[in-house]
Amino acid sequence: MLFLFFKIHDKVTPIYELYLTFTLLGGVGFILGLFRWWVGAFWIIFPVLVAFIIFEDLYSLLGTGILDLSRSSYLLHYYISILTGLTLNIFGVLIRLKKKKHYKIRLK
């Protein structure tokens, strides 16, 4: 049974790499969002792009039955890692927008 576990999981991206990738992308987006809100909003393209690339790889493996034994837990961690990265990125943008000062021009 242990051999089967390693046989299945050597074909997909490991869970720790998913969390590491999306946390790093979200952290960069958080820092960029604090720097300039529009740069952080633009950076959100990259976590979404990486998510689609990994999903395409997963989709090709789902048809072959490779993920049948661990489908629910792996996909759950996949979606949680994506949400982690996107949430960090959005928080950076929102914090910057909240701190942004609105200057009004007063005409005399």
C-alpha positions in Angstrom: 0.0 0.0 0.0 2.9 2.4 0.8 4.4 1.7 -2.6 1.1 2.6 -4.2 1.0 5.9 -2.3 4.4 7.0 -3.6 3.6 5.7 -7.1 0.6 8.0 -7.2 2.1 11.1 -5.6 5.2 11.3 -7.7 3.1 12.4 -10.6 1.4 15.4 -9.0 2.8 18.6 -7.4 3.3 17.9 -3.7 1.0 19.7 -1.3 3.9 21.5 0.4 5.0 22.9 -2.9 1.4 24.1 -3.5 1.3 25.9 -0.2 4.9 27.3 -0.7 4.2 28.5 -4.2 0.9 30.3 -3.5 2.1 31.7 -0.1 5.1 33.2 -1.8 3.0 34.6 -4.7 0.5 36.0 -2.2 3.3 37.4 0.0 4.8 39.2 -3.0 1.4 40.5 -3.9 0.8 41.6 -0.3 4.1 43.6 -0.3 3.4 45.1 -3.8 -0.1 46.0 -2.7 1.2 47.9 0.3 3.7 49.7 -2.0 1.2 50.6 -4.7 -2.4 49.3 -4.8 -2.5 49.0 -8.6 0.7 47.0 -8.7 -0.8 44.5 -6.2 -4.0 44.4 -8.2 -2.0 43.6 -11.4 0.1 41.0 -9.6 -3.1 38.9 -8.9 -2.8 37.7 -12.4 0.2 35.5 -11.5 -1.4 33.4 -8.7 -4.4 32.8 -11.0 -2.1 31.9 -13.9 -0.1 29.4 -11.8 -3.4 28.0 -10.4 -4.6 27.3 -14.0 -1.3 25.7 -15.0 -1.4 23.3 -12.0 -5.1 22.7 -12.6 -4.5 21.7 -16.2 -1.9 19.2 -15.0 -4.4 17.9 -12.4 -7.1 17.6 -15.0 -5.0 15.5 -17.2 -4.3 13.1 -14.3 -7.9 12.9 -13.1 -9.1 11.1 -16.2 -6.4 8.4 -15.7 -7.5 7.5 -12.2 -4.2 8.4 -10.6 -5.8 10.6 -8.0 -8.7 8.3 -7.1 -7.2 7.3 -3.7 -6.5 10.9 -2.5 -8.7 13.0 -4.7 -10.7 14.8 -2.0 -7.8 15.7 0.3 -5.5 16.7 -2.5 -8.0 18.9 -4.2 -9.0 20.4 -0.8 -5.4 21.4 -0.1 -5.1 22.7 -3.7 -8.1 25.0 -3.3 -7.0 26.2 0.2 -3.5 27.0 -1.0 -4.9 29.1 -3.9 -7.3 30.9 -1.5 -4.3 31.6 0.8 -2.3 33.2 -2.0 -5.2 35.3 -3.3 -6.3 36.4 0.2 -2.8 37.7 1.0 -2.7 39.6 -2.3 -6.2 41.1 -1.8 -5.4 42.1 1.8 -2.3 44.0 0.7 -4.4 45.9 -1.9 -7.2 46.6 0.6 -4.8 47.8 3.3 -3.2 50.2 0.9 -6.6 51.5 -0.3 -7.7 52.0 3.2 -4.5 54.0 4.1 -4.7 56.0 0.9 -5.4 59.6 1.7 -7.9 61.5 -0.4 -6.9 65.1 -1.0 -9.6 67.5 -1.9 -9.0 70.6 -3.8 -10.6 73.6 -2.2 -11.4 76.5 -4.4 -11.6 79.9 -2.7 
